[in-house]
Amino acid sequence: MSTSKSMTTYSQVLNMLPSRGYGSELHILRAGARFDNSETLYQPDHLKIVKTYRFEGESDPSDMAVIYLLHGLNDDKGFLLNAYGTYSDEDNQFYDEFIKRVAVDEIQGFDL
């Protein structure tokens, strides 16, 4: 049985990502998606989700989030952070359609 004291928070995961090569955030735009500091514009079929981390707040709905670790065709790696429900990226009209089309190919045994 796990308690919240033993669980990893999404801020802890975000702090570990750069040391594992996943320090660039993916930004979804009308024309595609781009990692921080990259000129490559990716379409959904040029990316794959290699790991998904889900976080559910015990008492605060704003703590509900998901972090996707992604690989791109050009060996770019990074992450995409989004909240669930009310706090999700609903203001980005391209987000849902884009992320639904990204393939999921999780790396077994991959942990931060």
C-alpha positions as CSV (number, residue, x, y, z in Angstrom):
1,M,0.0,0.0,0.0
2,S,1.3,3.4,-1.0
3,T,0.8,6.7,0.8
4,S,1.1,10.2,-0.6
5,K,4.3,10.6,1.5
6,S,6.0,7.8,-0.6
7,M,4.6,8.9,-4.0
8,T,6.7,11.0,-6.4
9,T,5.1,14.4,-7.2
10,Y,5.0,15.8,-10.7
11,S,7.4,18.6,-9.6
12,Q,9.9,16.0,-8.5
13,V,9.5,14.2,-11.9
14,L,9.9,17.6,-13.8
15,N,13.1,18.3,-11.8
16,M,14.6,14.9,-12.8
17,L,13.8,15.2,-16.5
18,P,16.8,17.3,-17.6
19,S,19.3,14.9,-16.2
20,R,17.7,12.1,-18.2
21,G,17.7,14.1,-21.5
22,Y,14.0,15.1,-21.3
23,G,14.4,18.8,-20.3
24,S,12.8,20.3,-23.4
25,E,9.0,21.0,-23.2
26,L,6.9,20.3,-26.3
27,H,4.7,23.2,-27.5
28,I,1.7,22.4,-29.7
29,L,0.9,25.0,-32.3
30,R,-1.4,25.2,-35.3
31,A,1.2,23.9,-37.7
32,G,2.6,21.2,-35.5
33,A,4.7,20.9,-32.3
34,R,8.1,22.1,-31.4
35,F,10.5,21.3,-28.5
36,D,12.1,24.2,-26.7
37,N,15.3,25.3,-28.5
38,S,14.5,23.3,-31.6
39,E,13.6,24.5,-35.1
40,T,12.1,21.1,-36.0
41,L,8.3,21.3,-36.4
42,Y,6.9,17.9,-35.7
43,Q,3.6,16.3,-36.8
44,P,1.9,13.7,-34.6
45,D,3.3,10.8,-36.7
46,H,6.9,12.1,-36.2
47,L,6.6,11.7,-32.4
48,K,6.0,8.8,-30.0
49,I,5.1,8.8,-26.4
50,V,7.6,6.5,-24.5
51,K,6.4,7.0,-21.0
52,T,3.3,8.4,-19.3
53,Y,3.1,9.6,-15.7
54,R,-0.3,10.3,-14.2
55,F,-0.8,12.3,-11.0
56,E,-4.0,12.5,-9.0
57,G,-4.4,15.0,-6.2
58,E,-5.8,13.6,-3.0
59,S,-7.7,16.8,-2.1
60,D,-6.9,19.4,-4.7
61,P,-8.2,19.0,-8.3
62,S,-5.4,21.3,-9.5
63,D,-2.9,18.6,-8.6
64,M,-4.3,16.2,-11.3
65,A,-1.8,16.1,-14.2
66,V,-0.1,14.0,-16.8
67,I,3.4,14.1,-18.1
68,Y,4.2,12.5,-21.4
69,L,7.9,11.7,-22.3
70,L,8.3,11.9,-26.1
71,H,10.8,11.0,-28.7
72,G,11.0,12.7,-32.1
73,L,12.4,11.5,-35.4
74,N,15.5,13.7,-35.1
75,D,16.4,12.2,-31.8
76,D,14.9,15.1,-30.0
77,K,13.5,14.2,-26.6
78,G,11.3,16.1,-24.2
79,F,8.1,16.2,-22.2
80,L,4.6,17.5,-22.4
81,L,2.8,18.5,-19.2
82,N,-0.9,18.9,-18.9
83,A,-3.6,19.0,-16.2
84,Y,-6.8,17.1,-16.1
85,G,-10.3,18.5,-16.2
86,T,-10.9,22.2,-15.5
87,Y,-7.2,23.0,-15.6
88,S,-6.3,21.2,-18.8
89,D,-5.0,22.8,-22.0
90,E,-8.5,23.4,-23.3
91,D,-7.4,26.9,-24.3
92,N,-5.1,25.3,-26.9
93,Q,-7.6,24.3,-29.5
94,F,-5.0,22.1,-31.3
95,Y,-3.9,20.1,-28.2
96,D,-6.5,17.3,-28.0
97,E,-6.5,16.5,-31.8
98,F,-2.7,16.5,-31.9
99,I,-2.0,14.4,-28.8
100,K,-4.6,11.8,-29.8
101,R,-2.7,11.1,-33.0
102,V,0.7,10.6,-31.4
103,A,1.7,6.9,-31.2
104,V,2.3,5.3,-27.8
105,D,5.3,3.0,-27.7
106,E,6.2,2.8,-24.0
107,I,9.8,1.8,-23.0
108,Q,9.5,-1.1,-20.6
109,G,11.5,-0.8,-17.4
110,F,12.0,3.0,-17.9
111,D,11.8,4.8,-14.6
112,L,13.1,8.1,-13.4
